[in-house]
Amino acid sequence: MTADESSRQMQGAIALLKTGIDAGSRRVEDLHMAIADKPFRILRMVPVVADVSDAVQHIHDGITRGVHQAVRGLTAVGCDAAVRIIALQNPPR
């Protein structure tokens, strides 16, 4: 295997990793939101805590989305940087 082939394979593996983490994070986020919605839905039916639980859910959902967006964003930056570094170490001939 030549250095070019090895570099392309490594870049392909990194692209696959990036796609997998992105898709996995989206799935985990969706699942997390669906599970968390169940108790919040029940709490919204209890007049004494309905308003507070709505505010808490809003904060919860924002944090959850933010964390998963950060995971996906940092993964994209790291993977893109790795692909560029590999390309710089093995310029086309």
Secondary structure, 3 states (H helix, E strand, C coil): CCHHHHHHHHHHHHHHHHHHHHHHHHHHHHHHHHHHHHHHHHHCCCCCCHHHHHHHHHHHHHHHHHHHHHHHHHHHHHHHHHHHHHHHHCCCC
